[in-house]
Amino acid sequence: MNDASEFQMAALGFNWRVPLIGLVQTYHNAAPEAGLYTLPQLQTQFPGPPQVPRDPAAWLFHLTLRVEKSTTLQPGSIGLFPVSEPPTSFSGGNILFLLPEPGPRALFRVVAE
């Protein structure tokens, strides 16, 4: 949300720092008037899998990633790559997973579920 939109929503009692469930609906209803996209508009612009779900009580997003591997790229050769708790780091909005793989060259595919 840009500053101008946030200022317009503040007049309705919206405070982005406080989880006020009743005002979330007001926010969604007033979004077009504040120059923001509605959820149906975003879904139309970006068809396909649904957006990452959010737990409304905890305000946390849940993202599940599945790592798959193939050494031949032949049909049916892609299988689940077992991932334990690898070293993970975060930088500039990126998540880096270090996946040790001592085997031959392979193609890895990450699928968000």
C-alpha positions as CSV (number, residue, x, y, z in Angstrom):
1,M,0.0,0.0,0.0
2,N,1.4,3.4,-0.9
3,D,1.4,6.4,1.5
4,A,-1.6,8.1,-0.1
5,S,-3.7,5.0,0.1
6,E,-2.7,4.4,3.7
7,F,-3.6,8.0,4.5
8,Q,-7.1,7.5,2.9
9,M,-7.7,4.3,4.8
10,A,-6.6,5.9,8.1
11,A,-9.7,8.1,7.9
12,L,-11.7,4.9,8.1
13,G,-9.8,3.8,11.3
14,F,-7.4,1.4,9.5
15,N,-4.1,0.9,11.3
16,W,-1.8,-1.6,9.5
17,R,0.1,-2.3,12.8
18,V,-3.0,-3.6,14.6
19,P,-5.0,-6.7,13.5
20,L,-8.6,-5.3,13.6
21,I,-10.6,-8.0,11.8
22,G,-13.7,-5.8,11.4
23,L,-11.7,-3.1,9.6
24,V,-10.2,-5.6,7.3
25,Q,-13.6,-5.9,5.6
26,T,-13.8,-2.1,5.5
27,Y,-10.4,-2.1,3.9
28,H,-11.4,-4.6,1.2
29,N,-14.7,-2.7,0.5
30,A,-12.9,0.7,0.2
31,A,-9.9,-0.6,-1.7
32,P,-11.2,0.4,-5.2
33,E,-11.9,4.0,-4.0
34,A,-8.4,4.2,-2.5
35,G,-6.9,3.2,-5.9
36,L,-6.1,-0.4,-4.8
37,Y,-6.9,-3.7,-6.5
38,T,-9.6,-6.0,-5.0
39,L,-8.9,-9.7,-4.5
40,P,-11.2,-10.7,-7.5
41,Q,-9.2,-8.2,-9.7
42,L,-5.9,-9.8,-8.6
43,Q,-7.2,-13.3,-9.2
44,T,-8.3,-12.2,-12.7
45,Q,-4.9,-10.7,-13.5
46,F,-3.0,-13.7,-12.1
47,P,-5.0,-16.8,-12.9
48,G,-3.8,-20.2,-11.8
49,P,-3.0,-21.6,-8.4
50,P,-4.5,-19.7,-5.5
51,Q,-2.5,-17.2,-3.6
52,V,-0.6,-18.3,-0.5
53,P,-3.1,-18.7,2.3
54,R,-2.9,-16.7,5.5
55,D,-3.9,-17.8,9.0
56,P,-6.2,-14.9,10.0
57,A,-5.8,-15.5,13.7
58,A,-2.0,-15.6,13.7
59,W,-1.4,-13.3,10.7
60,L,1.1,-15.9,9.3
61,F,1.4,-17.2,5.7
62,H,1.9,-20.9,5.1
63,L,4.0,-21.9,2.2
64,T,4.8,-25.5,1.5
65,L,7.6,-26.3,-1.0
66,R,8.1,-29.7,-2.5
67,V,11.6,-30.5,-4.0
68,E,11.7,-33.0,-6.9
69,K,14.7,-34.5,-8.7
70,S,15.4,-36.2,-11.9
71,T,18.8,-37.4,-13.3
72,T,17.5,-38.3,-16.8
73,L,14.6,-36.0,-17.5
74,Q,12.7,-39.0,-18.9
75,P,8.9,-39.1,-18.4
76,G,8.2,-40.5,-14.9
77,S,11.8,-40.0,-13.8
78,I,11.0,-37.0,-11.5
79,G,10.7,-38.1,-7.9
80,L,10.5,-36.5,-4.5
81,F,13.9,-35.4,-3.2
82,P,14.0,-36.0,0.5
83,V,14.8,-32.8,2.3
84,S,15.6,-32.6,6.0
85,E,16.4,-29.4,7.8
86,P,19.2,-27.9,5.7
87,P,21.0,-24.7,6.6
88,T,18.7,-21.9,5.5
89,S,19.5,-18.2,5.1
90,F,17.5,-15.1,4.1
91,S,18.6,-12.2,2.0
92,G,16.8,-9.4,0.2
93,G,13.5,-11.3,0.1
94,N,15.1,-14.6,-1.0
95,I,15.3,-17.8,0.9
96,L,18.5,-19.9,0.4
97,F,18.2,-23.6,1.1
98,L,21.5,-25.6,1.0
99,L,20.6,-29.1,-0.3
100,P,23.6,-31.5,-0.2
101,E,23.5,-33.7,-3.2
102,P,26.6,-36.0,-3.7
103,G,25.1,-37.9,-6.6
104,P,25.3,-37.3,-10.4
105,R,24.1,-34.2,-12.1
106,A,20.4,-33.7,-11.7
107,L,17.5,-31.4,-12.4
108,F,15.7,-30.1,-9.3
109,R,12.2,-28.7,-9.4
110,V,10.7,-26.7,-6.6
111,V,6.9,-26.8,-6.5
112,A,4.8,-24.5,-4.2
113,E,1.7,-26.3,-2.9
